Amino acid sequence: MHGMTIDSKYGVPTVSIHTDKFERVVKSVARVSGLPGASMAFVPQPVMGKSDRELRAYVDGNDPITGKPVMQEVIEGLIRPVGEAVLKNASFERTTPRLVEPDTEDNLHQLFLENNWTDKLPIILPTEERVGEMLKHTSHKPQEVVGHMRPTAFREFWEYTVEKVAVNAVMAGCRPEYLPVVLAIAASGATARHSTTSSAAAMVVVNGPVRHEIGMNCGIGALGPYNHANATIGRAYGLLSQNLQGGSVPGLSYVGSMGNNYAYNSITFAENEERSPWVPFHVQHGFKPTESTVSVFGGCHFLAFTLGVREKYWREQVQNLLRGMDPNLRSPVLVLDPITARQFIDRGGFDTKEKLIQWVYENATMPAKVYWDYQLVQNYIYPRATFGEEPWASKLKAAPDELIPMFRPEEIHVVVVGGETNGYWRIISGGYDKTVSVDAWR
């Protein structure tokens, strides 16, 4: 994408070089960006861990996609103008048909499967009758625009309507009364099918009266497969993301190297406000306790997991959990059973979430030399630090053995959920995106 920007916007001849694993996604990005003729060359994968000699052999060798010498492709690409004609003449589809031709149920299921409109699990066929019943549970018109979504910052936004969201809610198995929650998630514009090699998933926390109105689970098994609303709303989020952003096809518009099992229902649950000793998550973000909301997180890759908050060495044990996280691969969301939340008050005196967050910020530290050696820190933070951007510029000045914070306070979050069968808790990597009103979509 950077190569296309330099070439088309600034008029500097550019050839982008990629590894062969990214052929389909690179060409797809070029096409949807309106530059299908963008100059590019490919070398073998991987480049990580290779010596200078091995990397030089890649450049001196042949392009594994075309079979041509890499340097010949570079030279040809630099002297071949892309031209504005390519941009003007390019076309790409940014919608899907409203209806498909009538057929047998089996054939329609196969059609949805072959067109990548499903998550590969069985769906409820979205007939006009079912979608119409779903639409009765919002006051908004079927053709009203809900939002815009895309899998990466390099792709065009797709626009989607209330009806399009309702179709995906039906497919996921949602009951009609769940629609305002699904619409609020869709209105966030944050995709649950983000195309990143780190295989990120999403997470949704629901707050307010709607939790009980539609029977969501915030207690025993809330993060598991034991509640219809939790499971289907989360699944609808995934389906609407892939279908309303232009697709999510491995190797083409999705490049998650390993994939992520969390993506099946996007870790969707309700916060246990009644048993929490602290204010609810949505109240922390400016909403009233009586308002219903969804809070969306992205970049959920992994978790740390433990039991309880010990009396003597709890500080060291929590620090070990925090230091097990990548300092750039999203930030920590402490997901606590109510038992654990009360233990943090008893052990640390954290009578507010903010006090616990401040403690985490001050104690999630590592030596500067270790911090700056993380690959993702090198990729994304180091360049910003060298340009003087804070707080990273100050970290870059730290002595090698000096302890520096892994995260910023505003990146750390706390959510209470669970049925108090034991004091288990976890830290999920997740970047908070935004909180959206459900009431606005009723």
Secondary structure, DSSP 8 states (H G I E B T S, - for coil): -HHHHHHHHH-----EEEEGGGHHHHHHHHHHTT-TT--EEEE-S--TT--HHHHHHHHHSB-TTT-SBHHHHHHHHHHS---HHHHHH--------S------HHHHHHHHHHTT-S-SS------HHHHHHHHTT-SS-TTSEEEEE-SSTTS--EEEEHHHHHHHHHHHT--GGGHHHHHHHHHT---SS---TT--EEEEEEESTHHHHTT---STTTTTT--HHHHHHHHHHHHHHHHHTT---BTTTB--SS--GGGGTTTEEE--TTT-SS--HHHHTT--TTS-EEEEEEEE--EEEEE---SSSHHHHHHHHHHTS-SSS--EEEEE-HHHHHHHHHHH---SHHHHHHHHHHH-EEEHHHHTTSHHIIIIIHHHHHTT-TTHHHHHHS-TT-EEESS-GGG-EEEE---SSS-EEEEEE-EEEEEEESGGG-
